[in-house]
Amino acid sequence: MITNSLSWVIGGAQGSGVDSAANIFSRACAVGGLHVFGKREYYSNIKGEHSYFTVRVAEKPIRSPVDEVNILVSFDAETVFRHFNEVTKGGAIFYDAGALETKIDEVPTIDDPATKRIKKMLEKAGLGTTVKDALEFAKKNGVVLYPMPYFQLLEEFAAEMNNPALSKLTRMTNVMALSASMAMLDFDSETLSQGIRYIFKAKESVAEMNVKAADHIYEYAKKRLEPAGFNYRLKTRPAAKDMMVVLGSQSSAMGKMVAGCRFQTYYPITPASDDSEFLESHEVLDLYDSGKKGSTVVIQTEDEIAAITMAIGGALSGARSATATSGPGFSLMAEALGWAGINEVPVVVSLYQRAGPSTGLPTRHEQGDLQFAINAGHGEFPRIVFASGDIEESFYDTIKAFNFAEKYQMPVIHMLDKAIANSVMTCRVFDPAKVKIERGALVTKISENDKGVAGNFLRFKLGAGPVTPRMPLGTDDAIFWNTGDEHTEEGHITEDPETRVAMVDKRMDKLELALKEIPDEDKAMMYGDPKADVAIISWGSTKGVVLDTIEMLEAEGKKVRFVHVRLLNPFPTELVKSMLAGAKAVADIEMNYLGQLGALVSQHVGRMPDYKVVKYNGRPMSLEEVYNAVTRIISGNAPRRQVLKGGS
């Protein structure tokens, strides 16, 4: 029997309540004192296509997804077809008893390549192509099958509630399926009810109806379903007081609230929109320990060009301002980004990467925008590119991004991605006191030293270092000009060659200043054994899977070091060089085709990675994949390039 360690997957058509059920499961486990890590996978249409949510549960913190499925909870035929071969021996599949005779060709949302793969697998096993055949395949592999007569159960529940209309609410099957799995896991039903009430807290009547439905199915499963052969259990423990469950799309938005971001713009785009929508739902907020209210203005613009230019305008007014977007939207922002660069405007761009190019895979994961973020825009201008590795980091890094923007008066591109945005995990309650607010040289009164001959404000003053005082637009007696052209100290257009050189030097020198002042822990972090022969380099959301891999390897007595680069521009050359010193082999692990971080390391450090482990099929790297790839490298039997291909 395996207790408090499993991978739980629920699937169904988009819009059928998959996310709600997964969030209830995650919340209930966390209330029950367990750690969770979940990831959401979905197609780019609004409703109908297959989506699924994987949640890992353990008694210790976990940071990455896995390929194997211990429990598959389904309420449609497609989920069975998509995942039946992933369920492990001793695991279970909960399925719709009324869908047994459904053939794979009768499920229009399964694309042709997937249909061919599934048919080939079933035919090779001597089976047909119905749901019943797929379940038989799983049964032969030691999987326990639990039939759920959802329609009948809905009718029974409607009769119990004396409300015939409930029998038509097929959306409730998500909670019914979830509850059946919790019953077989022997999970505490009251803790499950707490999870349901939390997720539906905005609609008390809906919450209570779902609690009653869950109780009804829980009792049915306990009485009717046979647990024999099913090897997994979930037992509640006392919950730690300093832990919480948080979605990645919420963490950066919460960081913006704490950072004092009071103006955010966006044009809807996956997966960045969730950031702005969370801010929209909390536009009025309580200011900490003050008894006062604050607010964030969030504006949905007509396009991404308007989004960044409005954010720039907000920053010029003195408000901490940001915009959130993904790759295609960021492409449209390139010219305005240069305008912010030449005018030394502190604006933050939250760049949630997804798979490209063009529209690419709109709802899938990739880290393909690194080089673009560093080089976007014509001409040369300074920008900081800063990447978070996980949900917890993204909160604190968001605050730091605003500090960097204002302290060095330049655009900051905060790199996140779909894997972070669409994950959920337990982590320590965020502590705003860990990061202080630094607004840099923001003044509201002009000094005599900062006035020109005509009495105007020398916004771009030369000879006073790369960062000069800035003032909000509209400040009394502080007249200056902003233009997209090269300019004088007051901001007037000029083409004078000496002034041009001086202004370019002033702006670009900020990168050296930032590199000198930003703490090393914000540039790169070393994990594992710093003297190990094998060094892994990576960035962004691969952090969790690499750390979990290191933990597995250390349990086997194998040592590796891991250099997680956080500051990508300006690149921390000397720090990374020192972290890689003495390594006999360097392995670059990242979610793109080229190995873009590896190219940066080669360019700045002068050392080309010996191995590349890459993935670009739109699905995050799993623990099994990275563990196997690194194990091959340690053994000396790995090819120079390994392409990972796992994921449904």
C-alpha positions as CSV (number, residue, x, y, z in Angstrom):
1,M,0.0,0.0,0.0
2,I,1.3,3.5,-1.0
3,T,0.2,6.3,1.3
4,N,0.4,10.0,0.5
5,S,2.4,9.7,-2.7
6,L,0.6,9.6,-6.0
7,S,-0.1,11.3,-9.4
8,W,-3.8,12.0,-9.9
9,V,-5.2,13.1,-13.3
10,I,-8.7,14.3,-14.2
11,G,-9.7,14.9,-17.8
12,G,-12.7,15.9,-19.8
13,A,-14.0,18.3,-22.4
14,Q,-13.0,21.9,-21.9
15,G,-15.8,23.7,-20.1
16,S,-16.9,20.6,-18.3
17,G,-15.4,21.5,-14.9
18,V,-12.0,19.8,-15.1
19,D,-10.2,22.8,-13.6
20,S,-12.7,23.2,-10.8
21,A,-12.4,19.5,-9.8
22,A,-8.6,19.6,-9.9
23,N,-8.5,22.8,-7.8
24,I,-10.9,21.2,-5.3
25,F,-8.6,18.1,-5.1
26,S,-5.5,20.3,-4.7
27,R,-7.2,22.5,-2.0
28,A,-8.5,19.5,-0.1
29,C,-5.1,17.8,-0.1
30,A,-3.4,21.0,1.1
31,V,-6.0,21.5,3.9
32,G,-5.2,17.9,4.8
33,G,-1.6,18.7,5.4
34,L,-0.2,17.4,2.1
35,H,2.0,19.1,-0.6
36,V,0.7,19.3,-4.2
37,F,2.1,20.2,-7.6
38,G,-0.3,20.4,-10.4
39,K,-0.2,21.3,-14.1
40,R,-3.0,22.1,-16.5
41,E,-3.0,21.1,-20.2
42,Y,-5.6,22.3,-22.6
43,Y,-6.3,23.0,-26.3
44,S,-6.6,26.5,-27.8
45,N,-10.3,26.5,-28.4
46,I,-12.8,27.7,-25.8
47,K,-14.9,24.6,-25.3
48,G,-15.1,21.0,-26.4
49,E,-11.5,19.8,-26.9
50,H,-9.8,17.6,-24.4
51,S,-8.2,19.2,-21.3
52,Y,-6.6,17.5,-18.3
53,F,-5.1,18.4,-15.0
54,T,-2.4,16.4,-13.3
55,V,-1.8,16.8,-9.6
56,R,1.0,15.2,-7.7
57,V,0.6,14.7,-4.0
58,A,3.3,14.0,-1.4
59,E,4.3,14.6,2.2
60,K,7.2,16.7,1.2
61,P,7.5,19.7,-1.2
62,I,7.3,18.7,-4.9
63,R,8.3,20.9,-7.8
64,S,7.7,19.0,-11.1
65,P,5.3,16.9,-13.1
66,V,5.7,13.2,-13.8
67,D,4.6,11.0,-16.8
68,E,3.1,8.2,-14.9
69,V,-0.5,8.3,-13.7
70,N,-1.7,6.5,-10.6
71,I,-5.3,7.5,-10.7
72,L,-7.2,8.5,-13.8
73,V,-10.6,10.2,-13.2
74,S,-12.7,10.5,-16.3
75,F,-16.2,11.3,-17.2
76,D,-16.0,11.0,-21.0
77,A,-14.6,8.6,-23.6
78,E,-11.8,10.7,-24.8
79,T,-10.0,10.9,-21.5
80,V,-9.9,7.1,-21.3
81,F,-8.5,6.9,-24.9
82,R,-5.9,9.6,-24.3
83,H,-4.5,8.3,-21.0
84,F,-5.4,4.6,-20.5
85,N,-1.8,3.4,-21.2
86,E,-0.3,5.9,-18.7
87,V,-1.9,4.4,-15.6
88,T,0.5,2.3,-13.5
89,K,0.0,-1.2,-12.0
90,G,-2.0,-0.9,-8.8
91,G,-3.5,2.4,-10.0
92,A,-7.1,3.0,-11.0
93,I,-9.4,4.4,-13.7
94,F,-12.8,5.8,-12.9
95,Y,-14.9,5.9,-16.0
96,D,-18.4,6.5,-17.4
97,A,-20.1,3.1,-17.4
98,G,-22.3,4.3,-20.2
99,A,-19.4,4.9,-22.6
100,L,-18.0,1.4,-22.9
101,E,-19.1,0.8,-26.5
102,T,-17.9,4.1,-27.8
103,K,-15.4,3.7,-30.6
104,I,-12.4,5.9,-31.0
105,D,-13.6,6.9,-34.5
106,E,-16.8,8.2,-32.8
107,V,-14.9,10.8,-30.8
108,P,-14.4,13.7,-33.2
109,T,-12.1,15.7,-31.0
110,I,-9.3,13.2,-31.1
111,D,-7.0,14.3,-33.9
112,D,-5.9,11.9,-36.6
113,P,-2.3,11.4,-35.5
114,A,-3.4,10.5,-31.9
115,T,-6.2,8.2,-33.3
116,K,-3.6,6.3,-35.4
117,R,-1.2,5.9,-32.4
118,I,-4.0,4.7,-30.1
119,K,-5.4,2.2,-32.7
120,K,-2.0,0.8,-33.4
121,M,-1.4,0.2,-29.7
122,L,-4.7,-1.5,-29.1
123,E,-4.4,-3.6,-32.3
124,K,-0.9,-4.7,-31.3
125,A,-2.4,-6.0,-28.1
126,G,-5.1,-7.9,-30.0
127,L,-7.9,-5.6,-29.0
128,G,-10.6,-3.5,-30.7
129,T,-11.0,0.2,-30.6
130,T,-13.7,0.9,-28.1
131,V,-13.5,2.3,-24.6
132,K,-14.0,-1.2,-23.3
133,D,-10.9,-2.4,-25.2
134,A,-8.8,0.5,-23.9
135,L,-9.9,-0.4,-20.4
136,E,-9.1,-4.1,-21.0
137,F,-5.6,-3.0,-22.0
138,A,-5.2,-1.2,-18.7
139,K,-6.6,-4.1,-16.7
140,K,-4.1,-6.5,-18.2
141,N,-1.4,-4.1,-16.9
142,G,-2.7,-4.4,-13.4
143,V,-5.0,-1.3,-13.3
144,V,-8.1,-1.5,-11.2
145,L,-11.3,-0.3,-13.1
146,Y,-14.1,1.5,-11.4
147,P,-17.3,2.0,-13.5
148,M,-19.4,5.0,-12.6
149,P,-23.0,5.2,-13.9
150,Y,-23.0,9.0,-13.9
151,F,-26.5,9.4,-15.4
152,Q,-28.1,7.0,-12.9
153,L,-26.3,8.6,-10.0
154,L,-27.5,12.1,-11.1
155,E,-31.0,10.8,-11.1
156,E,-30.7,9.2,-7.7
157,F,-29.2,12.4,-6.3
158,A,-32.0,14.5,-7.8
159,A,-34.6,12.2,-6.2
160,E,-32.8,12.4,-2.9
161,M,-32.9,16.2,-3.1
162,N,-36.5,16.1,-4.4
163,N,-35.3,18.3,-7.3
164,P,-35.8,16.6,-10.7
165,A,-33.9,19.5,-12.4
166,L,-30.7,18.3,-10.9
167,S,-30.7,15.2,-13.1
168,K,-29.9,17.4,-16.0
169,L,-26.9,19.1,-14.4
170,T,-24.2,16.9,-16.1
171,R,-21.6,19.5,-15.1
172,M,-21.8,18.0,-11.6
173,T,-20.2,14.8,-12.8
174,N,-16.8,16.4,-12.3
175,V,-17.4,16.6,-8.5
176,M,-19.0,13.2,-8.5
177,A,-16.0,11.6,-10.3
178,L,-13.6,13.4,-7.9
179,S,-15.6,12.3,-4.8
180,A,-15.6,8.7,-6.0
181,S,-11.8,8.7,-6.3
182,M,-11.4,10.3,-2.9
183,A,-13.6,7.6,-1.4
184,M,-11.4,4.9,-2.8
185,L,-8.3,6.8,-1.5
186,D,-10.0,6.7,1.9
187,F,-9.6,10.5,2.1
188,D,-11.5,12.3,4.8
189,S,-14.8,13.4,3.4
190,E,-15.1,16.5,5.6
191,T,-11.8,17.8,4.4
192,L,-13.0,17.2,0.8
193,S,-16.1,19.3,1.7
194,Q,-13.8,22.1,2.8
195,G,-12.1,22.1,-0.5
196,I,-15.4,22.3,-2.4
197,R,-16.7,25.2,-0.2
198,Y,-13.5,27.1,-0.9
199,I,-13.5,26.7,-4.6
200,F,-17.2,27.7,-4.9
201,K,-17.0,30.3,-2.1
202,A,-18.4,33.0,-4.3
203,K,-21.7,31.0,-4.8
204,E,-22.7,29.5,-1.4
205,S,-25.8,27.7,-2.8
206,V,-23.7,26.1,-5.6
207,A,-21.1,25.1,-3.0
208,E,-23.6,23.4,-0.7
209,M,-25.2,21.6,-3.6
210,N,-21.8,20.2,-4.7
211,V,-21.0,19.2,-1.2
212,K,-24.2,17.2,-1.0
213,A,-23.5,15.6,-4.4
214,A,-20.0,14.7,-3.3
215,D,-21.3,13.2,-0.1
216,H,-23.8,11.1,-2.0
217,I,-21.2,9.7,-4.4
218,Y,-18.7,9.2,-1.6
219,E,-21.2,6.9,0.2
220,Y,-22.0,5.2,-3.1
221,A,-18.4,4.5,-3.8
222,K,-17.7,3.2,-0.3
223,K,-20.6,0.8,-0.5
224,R,-20.5,-0.3,-4.1
225,L,-16.9,-0.1,-5.4
226,E,-14.5,-2.8,-4.5
227,P,-11.1,-1.5,-3.3
228,A,-9.2,-4.8,-3.8
229,G,-6.1,-4.3,-5.9
230,F,-6.0,-0.6,-5.6
231,N,-2.8,0.3,-3.9
232,Y,-3.1,4.0,-3.1
233,R,-4.4,5.9,0.0
234,L,-4.4,9.6,1.1
235,K,-4.4,10.3,4.8
236,T,-4.7,13.8,6.2
237,R,-2.1,15.3,8.5
238,P,-1.9,18.5,10.5
239,A,-1.5,21.3,8.0
240,A,1.4,23.7,8.4
241,K,0.2,27.2,9.3
242,D,2.7,28.9,6.9
243,M,1.7,27.0,3.8
244,M,-0.7,28.0,1.0
245,V,-2.0,26.8,-2.4
246,V,-1.3,29.2,-5.2
247,L,-1.8,29.3,-9.0
248,G,1.1,30.6,-11.0
249,S,-1.1,33.2,-12.8
250,Q,-1.9,34.6,-9.4
251,S,1.6,34.9,-7.9
252,S,3.0,37.5,-10.2
253,A,-0.2,39.5,-10.0
254,M,0.0,39.4,-6.2
255,G,3.6,40.6,-6.5
256,K,2.4,43.6,-8.5
257,M,-0.1,44.5,-5.8
258,V,2.6,44.4,-3.2
259,A,5.1,46.2,-5.4
260,G,2.8,49.1,-5.7
261,C,1.9,48.6,-9.4
262,R,-1.1,50.9,-9.9
263,F,-1.5,50.7,-13.6
264,Q,-1.6,47.6,-15.8
265,T,-2.6,47.2,-19.4
266,Y,-3.2,44.2,-21.5
267,Y,-4.7,42.8,-24.7
268,P,-6.2,39.3,-24.1
269,I,-3.7,36.5,-25.0
270,T,-3.0,33.1,-23.6
271,P,-1.5,32.5,-21.0
272,A,-0.8,36.1,-19.9
273,S,-4.5,37.2,-19.6
274,D,-4.9,35.4,-16.3
275,D,-2.4,37.8,-14.7
276,S,-4.5,40.9,-15.6
277,E,-7.8,39.2,-14.9
278,F,-6.7,38.4,-11.3
279,L,-5.7,42.1,-10.9
280,E,-9.1,43.1,-12.3
281,S,-10.9,41.0,-9.8
282,H,-8.9,42.7,-7.0
283,E,-8.7,46.2,-8.3
284,V,-9.6,47.6,-4.9
285,L,-7.5,46.2,-2.1
286,D,-6.7,46.7,1.5
287,L,-3.4,48.4,2.3
288,Y,-1.5,46.4,4.8
289,D,-2.0,47.4,8.4
290,S,-3.2,50.9,7.4
291,G,-7.0,50.5,7.4
292,K,-7.0,52.3,4.1
293,K,-7.9,51.2,0.6
294,G,-5.7,51.1,-2.5
295,S,-6.4,50.4,-6.1
296,T,-4.9,49.2,-9.4
297,V,-6.2,50.5,-12.7
298,V,-6.4,47.7,-15.2
299,I,-7.2,48.5,-18.8
300,Q,-7.9,46.1,-21.6
301,T,-6.7,47.8,-24.7
302,E,-7.5,47.5,-28.4
303,D,-4.1,45.8,-29.2
304,E,-0.7,45.2,-27.8
305,I,0.8,48.4,-29.3
306,A,-1.7,50.4,-27.3
307,A,-1.0,48.2,-24.2
308,I,2.7,49.0,-24.0
309,T,2.4,52.7,-25.0
310,M,-0.3,53.2,-22.3
311,A,1.9,51.5,-19.8
312,I,4.8,53.8,-20.8
313,G,2.5,56.8,-20.3
314,G,1.5,55.5,-16.9
315,A,5.2,55.2,-15.9
316,L,5.9,58.7,-17.2
317,S,3.2,60.0,-14.8
318,G,5.1,58.5,-11.9
319,A,2.9,55.4,-11.4
320,R,4.4,52.0,-11.3
321,S,3.2,50.6,-14.6
322,A,3.2,47.2,-16.3
323,T,1.8,45.3,-19.2
324,A,1.4,41.5,-19.5
325,T,1.6,39.6,-22.8
326,S,2.9,36.5,-24.6
327,G,5.1,36.1,-27.6
328,P,2.9,37.3,-30.5
329,G,1.9,40.3,-28.4
330,F,5.5,41.1,-27.4
331,S,6.4,41.1,-31.1
332,L,4.0,44.1,-31.6
333,M,5.6,45.9,-28.6
334,A,9.1,46.0,-30.0
335,E,9.1,49.6,-31.4
336,A,7.5,51.0,-28.3
337,L,10.0,49.1,-26.2
338,G,12.7,51.1,-28.0
339,W,10.9,54.3,-27.3
340,A,10.9,53.4,-23.6
341,G,14.6,52.6,-23.9
342,I,15.6,55.9,-25.5
343,N,13.5,57.9,-23.0
344,E,14.7,55.9,-20.0
345,V,11.2,54.9,-18.9
346,P,10.8,52.4,-16.1
347,V,8.2,50.1,-17.5
348,V,7.7,46.4,-16.7
349,V,6.7,43.8,-19.3
350,S,5.5,40.5,-17.9
351,L,6.3,38.1,-20.8
352,Y,4.5,34.8,-20.4
353,Q,6.2,32.6,-23.0
354,R,4.3,30.0,-25.0
355,A,5.2,27.8,-28.0
356,G,5.8,29.7,-31.3
357,P,6.5,31.0,-33.9
358,S,3.5,33.0,-35.0
359,T,0.5,31.7,-33.2
360,G,2.4,28.4,-32.7
361,L,0.8,26.3,-30.0
362,P,-1.2,29.0,-28.2
363,T,-1.9,27.1,-25.0
364,R,1.3,25.0,-24.8
365,H,4.7,25.5,-23.1
366,E,8.1,26.6,-24.5
367,Q,11.0,28.7,-23.6
368,G,11.6,30.0,-27.1
369,D,11.6,33.8,-26.5
370,L,14.9,34.3,-24.6
371,Q,17.0,35.6,-27.4
372,F,14.1,37.6,-28.7
373,A,13.5,39.3,-25.3
374,I,17.2,40.3,-25.1
375,N,17.3,41.6,-28.7
376,A,13.8,42.8,-29.5
377,G,13.7,46.3,-31.0
378,H,15.9,48.1,-33.6
379,G,19.0,49.8,-32.5
380,E,20.7,49.4,-29.2
381,F,19.2,50.3,-25.9
382,P,19.4,48.9,-22.4
383,R,16.9,46.5,-20.9
384,I,17.0,44.0,-18.0
385,V,15.7,40.5,-18.8
386,F,15.0,38.6,-15.6
387,A,13.5,35.1,-15.4
388,S,11.6,33.4,-12.6
389,G,12.0,29.6,-11.9
390,D,8.8,28.8,-10.1
391,I,5.6,30.2,-8.6
392,E,7.2,31.4,-5.3
393,E,10.0,33.1,-7.1
394,S,7.6,34.9,-9.5
395,F,6.0,36.7,-6.6
396,Y,9.3,38.1,-5.2
397,D,10.8,38.6,-8.6
398,T,7.9,40.8,-9.7
399,I,8.6,43.2,-7.0
400,K,12.3,43.2,-7.9
401,A,11.4,43.8,-11.5
402,F,9.7,47.1,-10.6
403,N,12.7,48.0,-8.4
404,F,15.1,47.3,-11.2
405,A,13.0,49.3,-13.7
406,E,12.9,52.4,-11.5
407,K,16.3,52.2,-10.0
408,Y,18.0,51.9,-13.5
409,Q,15.3,53.8,-15.5
410,M,14.9,51.2,-18.3
411,P,12.4,48.6,-19.4
412,V,12.4,45.3,-17.5
413,I,11.2,42.2,-19.2
414,H,10.1,39.7,-16.5
415,M,10.1,36.3,-18.2
416,L,7.5,33.7,-17.1
417,D,5.9,31.0,-19.1
418,K,2.9,28.8,-19.6
419,A,4.3,26.1,-17.3
420,I,4.4,28.6,-14.4
421,A,1.1,30.3,-15.2
422,N,-0.9,27.1,-15.4
423,S,0.6,25.3,-12.5
424,V,-0.6,25.1,-8.9
425,M,1.5,24.2,-5.9
426,T,1.8,24.4,-2.1
427,C,4.4,26.9,-1.0
428,R,5.2,29.1,2.0
429,V,3.0,32.1,2.5
430,F,4.5,35.0,0.7
431,D,6.3,37.5,2.9
432,P,6.4,41.0,1.5
433,A,8.9,42.0,4.0
434,K,11.6,40.0,2.2
435,V,11.7,42.6,-0.6
436,K,11.8,46.4,0.0
437,I,10.5,48.9,-2.4
438,E,13.2,50.9,-4.2
439,R,11.9,53.8,-6.4
440,G,15.4,55.1,-7.5
441,A,16.0,58.7,-8.4
442,L,12.3,59.9,-8.4
443,V,12.0,63.5,-7.3
444,T,9.1,65.9,-7.1
445,K,11.0,69.1,-6.8
446,I,13.6,70.4,-9.3
447,S,17.0,71.4,-8.0
448,E,19.0,74.3,-9.4
449,N,21.7,71.8,-10.5
450,D,19.1,70.1,-12.7
451,K,18.0,73.2,-14.6
452,G,19.3,74.2,-18.0
453,V,20.1,77.7,-19.3
454,A,16.4,78.3,-20.1
455,G,15.3,77.0,-16.7
456,N,14.0,73.7,-18.1
457,F,14.5,70.3,-16.4
458,L,17.6,68.4,-17.6
459,R,15.8,65.1,-17.6
460,F,18.7,63.5,-19.6
461,K,21.5,65.3,-17.9
462,L,25.0,64.3,-19.0
463,G,28.1,64.0,-16.8
464,A,26.2,63.0,-13.8
465,G,26.3,59.2,-14.2
466,P,24.1,56.9,-16.2
467,V,21.0,57.4,-13.9
468,T,19.7,60.9,-13.6
469,P,16.7,62.2,-11.6
470,R,13.2,61.7,-13.2
471,M,10.1,63.6,-12.4
472,P,6.4,62.7,-13.0
473,L,4.8,64.5,-15.9
474,G,3.0,67.5,-14.7
475,T,5.4,68.4,-11.9
476,D,5.5,72.2,-11.3
477,D,8.4,74.0,-13.0
478,A,9.7,70.8,-14.5
479,I,9.4,71.2,-18.2
480,F,11.1,68.6,-20.4
481,W,10.5,66.8,-23.7
482,N,10.1,63.1,-24.7
483,T,10.6,62.0,-28.2
484,G,11.5,58.9,-30.1
485,D,14.4,60.8,-31.7
486,E,17.8,61.3,-30.2
487,H,17.7,64.2,-27.9
488,T,19.5,66.8,-25.8
489,E,19.6,66.9,-22.0
490,E,16.2,68.7,-22.0
491,G,14.7,66.2,-24.5
492,H,14.9,68.3,-27.7
493,I,15.6,66.5,-31.0
494,T,19.2,66.6,-32.1
495,E,21.4,64.9,-34.6
496,D,24.7,66.3,-33.2
497,P,27.3,63.5,-33.3
498,E,28.9,64.3,-30.0
499,T,25.6,64.5,-28.2
500,R,24.6,61.2,-29.8
501,V,27.7,59.4,-28.5
502,A,27.2,60.8,-25.0
503,M,23.6,59.9,-24.9
504,V,24.1,56.3,-26.1
505,D,27.0,55.9,-23.6
506,K,24.8,57.3,-20.8
507,R,22.0,54.8,-21.5
508,M,24.2,51.7,-22.1
509,D,26.4,52.4,-19.0
510,K,23.3,51.5,-17.0
511,L,23.8,47.9,-17.8
512,E,27.3,47.9,-16.1
513,L,25.8,49.7,-13.1
514,A,23.0,47.1,-12.8
515,L,25.4,44.2,-13.2
516,K,27.5,45.7,-10.4
517,E,24.7,46.4,-8.0
518,I,22.2,43.6,-8.5
519,P,22.9,40.9,-5.8
520,D,24.5,37.6,-6.9
521,E,21.5,35.6,-5.8
522,D,19.4,37.5,-8.3
523,K,21.9,36.8,-11.1
524,A,22.3,33.1,-10.7
525,M,22.0,30.4,-8.1
526,M,24.0,27.2,-7.5
527,Y,22.3,24.0,-6.3
528,G,23.6,20.6,-5.6
529,D,27.3,19.8,-5.2
530,P,29.4,22.8,-6.3
531,K,32.4,20.6,-7.0
532,A,30.6,17.9,-9.0
533,D,32.1,17.0,-12.4
534,V,28.8,17.4,-14.2
535,A,27.2,20.8,-14.2
536,I,23.7,21.5,-15.4
537,I,22.8,25.0,-16.7
538,S,19.2,26.1,-17.1
539,W,16.8,29.0,-16.6
540,G,13.1,29.6,-15.9
541,S,10.6,27.0,-15.1
542,T,12.9,24.0,-15.7
543,K,14.2,24.8,-12.2
544,G,11.7,22.5,-10.4
545,V,12.3,19.4,-12.5
546,V,16.1,19.8,-12.3
547,L,16.0,20.2,-8.5
548,D,13.8,17.1,-8.1
549,T,16.2,15.2,-10.4
550,I,19.1,16.2,-8.3
551,E,17.3,15.0,-5.2
552,M,16.7,11.6,-6.8
553,L,20.4,11.3,-7.9
554,E,21.7,12.3,-4.5
555,A,19.7,9.5,-3.0
556,E,21.7,7.2,-5.3
557,G,25.0,8.7,-4.3
558,K,25.4,10.6,-7.6
559,K,26.5,14.3,-7.6
560,V,25.7,17.1,-10.0
561,R,25.8,20.8,-9.7
562,F,23.1,23.1,-11.1
563,V,23.6,26.7,-12.2
564,H,20.2,28.3,-12.5
565,V,20.6,31.6,-14.4
566,R,18.1,34.3,-13.4
567,L,19.5,37.5,-14.9
568,L,19.8,36.9,-18.6
569,N,20.6,40.5,-19.6
570,P,23.0,42.0,-18.7
571,F,24.6,38.6,-18.5
572,P,26.4,37.8,-15.3
573,T,29.5,36.5,-17.0
574,E,32.0,36.3,-14.2
575,L,29.5,34.8,-11.7
576,V,28.5,32.0,-14.1
577,K,32.1,31.4,-15.1
578,S,33.0,30.9,-11.5
579,M,30.1,28.5,-11.0
580,L,31.1,26.4,-13.9
581,A,34.8,26.3,-13.0
582,G,36.2,22.8,-12.8
583,A,33.3,21.1,-14.4
584,K,34.3,18.3,-16.7
585,A,31.0,18.3,-18.5
586,V,28.3,21.0,-18.9
587,A,24.7,20.0,-19.8
588,D,22.3,22.7,-21.1
589,I,18.6,21.8,-20.2
590,E,15.9,24.0,-21.6
591,M,12.6,24.1,-23.4
592,N,13.5,25.1,-26.9
593,Y,15.1,23.7,-30.1
594,L,18.4,25.7,-30.2
595,G,19.4,25.7,-26.6
596,Q,19.3,29.5,-26.3
597,L,20.8,29.8,-22.9
598,G,23.6,27.5,-24.0
599,A,24.3,30.0,-26.8
600,L,24.4,32.9,-24.3
601,V,26.9,30.9,-22.1
602,S,29.0,30.2,-25.1
603,Q,28.9,33.9,-26.1
604,H,29.7,35.4,-22.7
605,V,31.6,32.7,-20.8
606,G,33.4,31.2,-23.8
607,R,32.4,27.6,-23.0
608,M,30.0,25.7,-25.3
609,P,27.9,23.2,-23.4
610,D,29.0,19.6,-23.9
611,Y,25.4,18.3,-23.9
612,K,22.0,19.6,-24.8
613,V,18.8,18.3,-23.4
614,V,15.9,20.1,-25.1
615,K,12.2,19.7,-25.5
616,Y,9.8,21.6,-27.8
617,N,6.6,19.6,-28.2
618,G,4.7,22.0,-26.1
619,R,4.6,19.8,-22.9
620,P,6.8,20.6,-19.9
621,M,9.7,18.3,-19.0
622,S,8.8,15.5,-16.7
623,L,10.8,14.2,-13.8
624,E,11.3,10.8,-15.5
625,E,12.6,12.4,-18.7
626,V,15.2,14.7,-17.0
627,Y,16.3,12.1,-14.6
628,N,17.0,9.6,-17.4
629,A,18.7,12.2,-19.5
630,V,21.0,13.3,-16.7
631,T,21.7,9.7,-15.7
632,R,22.9,9.0,-19.2
633,I,25.2,12.0,-19.1
634,I,26.7,11.0,-15.8
635,S,27.3,7.5,-17.1
636,G,29.1,8.9,-20.2
637,N,26.7,7.1,-22.6
638,A,24.6,10.1,-23.6
639,P,24.5,11.6,-27.1
640,R,25.5,15.3,-27.4
641,R,21.9,16.2,-28.0
642,Q,18.8,14.6,-26.4
643,V,15.3,15.6,-27.5
644,L,12.6,14.8,-25.0
645,K,9.2,13.9,-26.4
646,G,7.0,12.9,-23.5
647,G,3.5,14.2,-22.8
648,S,-0.1,13.6,-24.0
